Amino acid sequence: MFIEPTRLPAVRFAHTYSAERYENRFEPSRETVEVSFVSEGTLTMTQNGAAYTAKKGDILCIPHDLPTEIRADGCHSHHTVCAAVDWRESPDGLLLPPLTKDAPGAEEIRTRIDAFIFRPYLYENAPVRAAADFLAILCKIDELARASLMPVPEGSLLSFRAKKYIHANLRRPIRQAEVAAYLGVTPQYLCHVFRASEGETLMRYVNRAKLRLVRSLMENEHLPLCEAARLCGFQDADYASHLYRRLFGTTITGRRSSRSDGAKKP
């Protein structure tokens, strides 16, 4: 993710947390960014269908722009600093991967997080200094990420931005022309680069993402198919059910097949 802060961050809290088991869920908010490191055990973050497991010394960067689940199935401890950050996506912004593995340079991030925790006056009484120190954490994450990655192809970046827009608007109808207009390109160009980057058409990706959300609403919020489908922009529940079977090879109301959704794109 590339983000450009549009105003100084305001640090909300900093703490350590230890538990035998841990589970937390964040609802989408474009005004919150957390940075945590694991000091003992492991911690797994699931966001946008992808899971990232952080071990001792690893760092998680969590912009709350997508539904996010955090869990630990065993004894663990993590250190966190959380800030309110207004930001926009920009290819010239900071590159903030969800997971930064322990490596030379990561110690500086951990030290800065602990400074917030053990010297709370940094953000309680000196907000400007706190903002600068939090931005320094993000900048160091960006530095480590850029040192380990090859340049991002233009098509991959465009597809990334398209997927972000899609997941932010899953609960209403989405058209390819609408996504293209948002990105400032023609629908034909978007279709070409998205398929080349993702291996499927944009609308197929949209439908698969929507149907996963329908299934999640049915399983986790116990909504009937007709209501879950309506909340995801499908006017016809029968069509949603038929489309799910065609894309995933099983019924939306039955047990999932043994094949993982992400193992092979239908």
N, C-alpha and C positions, 0 to 999 in steps of 0.2 A: 504494500500500500504506500502511495506517495501522498503526503499531506502537507499543507501549507498553513500554519497557524495564522489566524487573522487578528488576534489580539493576545496580550500577555496571559499566560496560564494563571489560574488562581488555585493554589494547592488546597485541597479539601481535607485530606487526612493522610497520615502515614503511620503504619503499625506493623507489628509482627503477629503471626497467627500460627498456632500449632494445634493439631488435633489428630486423633486416631483415624477418623474419617472426615471428609469434607465434601460438601456439595453446595454450589451456588449458581444462580442463573441471573444474567443481566438482560433486561429488556433494551431494545435499541434506543440510543441517545447519542446524538452527534456532538454533545458538549462534554463528554467525559473520556479521559484517557487514563488508564492505570498501567503502571510498570511494576512488575514483581520479579523477585528472584527466589529460587528454592534453596534453602539452607540445609534441609534434611528431607530424605525420601523423594517422592515424585509427585508431580501435579500435572493433570491433563486438561487442556482447554479444547473445547469443540466449538467451532465457529464456521458457519456457512457449509456445514457438512464435512469439514476437515478437522482432524484431531491432531493436536500438538502436545507431546509429552515432554515436560521439562524435568530434568534430573538435577541433582545438587550442583549449584553454580550456574545453571542455565537461567535465562531471563525471558519472561513473557511480556510482550507489549500488547495492550488490549484497548484499542479504540472501541467504544461501545456503540458502534454504528450498525451492528448486526446482533441478532439474538446470540448469546454466548453462554455456554455452560462450563463451569470449572468444577473438577472433582479430584479427590484423592481417595483411593481405596485402602490405604494403609497409613501408618503414622508418618506425618510430614510436618514441615514448618516452612512458611514463606514470609518474605518481607515485601511490603507494598507501599508505594506512594501513588496517590490518586489526585488528579487535577481537573478542574473545569477548563476546557480548551475549545474555543471556537476555531474551526478549521475548514478548509476546502481541499478537494482533491486537485493536485497539480503535478504534472510530470517533472516540474522543477523543484518540487517540495522535498521533504524528508522521506527517505525510504525506511519504513518501519515494519519489518517482518514480524509475524506473530511470535516466533521463537528465535532467540539468539543463543547459540550454544556457548558453553564456557570456553573461552579462548583468551589469548593475550589481548588486553584492552577491556575485557568484561569486568575485571576487578574494579576499574574506575566507576562503572555503573553501579555496582553493588555498594561501593563506598559512598557514593552520592545518595543512594536510597537510604542507607543507614544514617547518614547525616540528618536527613529529614526526620527519621524515627527517633533518634537519640538526642537531637537538638531541635525540639519542636518550635522554639522561638524563631527558627529560620522562616517558617511560613506564618506563624501567629503574629509576629511583630514586624516582620520585614517582607512584605508581599512582593516588592520589586525584586529583591535579591532572591526570594524563593522562586519567582517566575524564571529568572535567569538560570538558576540551578536546575530547575526542571527541564528547561529547554536544553541545557547542557547534556542531560541524560538522553533526551531524544536525539540530539546531534551525535552523541557517541554511538548510539544504536545505528544511526544512519551510516556513520563512518565504518563500523564493522561490517554492516550489510554490503556496502559498496565494495569493500575490500575482498569480499568472498564471492561476488556475483559478476557474471559477464553483463555487458550492456543489455538492457531490455529492448527487444525488437519493437518497432512501432506498432505492428499488428497485435502483438501480445498485450501491449499497454492499452490499445483501443478495446480489445476484448475484455480486459480486466475492468475497464471503466463501464463497459456495457453490462457486465455481470453485476457490478455494484448497483447500477441503476435498476436492473431487473429485480434484485433481491430487496431493494428498498420499496418496490411498488408491486409486490406479489399479490397483494389483496385487491387488485383491480385489473381490468383488462389491459393488456400490453400489446402494442403493435410494433412491428419492426420499424416502420416509418417514424414512429414517435421516439424510439431509442436513437435512431440515426439523427433526428433533428436535435435531440438533446446533446449529442456528441459533435454536432456540426459537420457531419459527413452525409453522403448520399446513401439511401438504403441499399443500393447495389454494392457499393464499396464496403459497407459494414457487413453485408452478407458474405462477401468474398473473404475478407480478412478474418471474420469470426470463424467461418468453417475451416479455414487454413490453420488457425490457431487452436481451435477446440475440437476439431474432428466431427462436428455436427452443425446443423443449421442453428441460427439464433432462436427461431421459434420452437424448434424441438427442445432446445435448452430451457426456454421459458416454460414450456408445458411440463417438462420433467420436474423443474423446480416448484412449480405451482402444485403439482400432484403430490410431491413429497410433503408440502405444507398441508394439503388436504388430509393426507394420511396422518400427519402429526396432530392436527386438530381433532381427528377422530379418536386417536389412541390416547392422547394426553389430556384433552379437554372433553372427551366423551361426547362430541357433537355428532349428530346423524350426518350421513353422507350429503343429503340435500343442503343442510346448513353450512357444512364445511366447504362444499363446492361453491356455494353462493358467496361466501366470504373471500374466496380466492378468485372471483371474477368469472366463474362458470355459471351460465344461466341454466344449463341443463345437467342435472346430476347423472342421468343415464349416459350422456356424452362423456362426462368426466370419468365414469366407471369404465366405459368402453376404451377411452384413450389410455387409462392406466393399464388395462390388460394388454393393449397393443404395445405400449412402451416398456413395461416392466415384466410382462409374461406371467402375471398372476392377478388375482382379483384384489381390489382395494380393500374389501371387507374380510378377506381371508388371510391365512398365514402367508408371510413373505416366502419367496422361493429361497433356496439355500444360497443362491448366487447373490453377492452383495450388489447393491445398486451401483456402487462406484467401481466394481471390478471390471465391468465391461459396459460401455454405453450401448443401450439398445438401439 
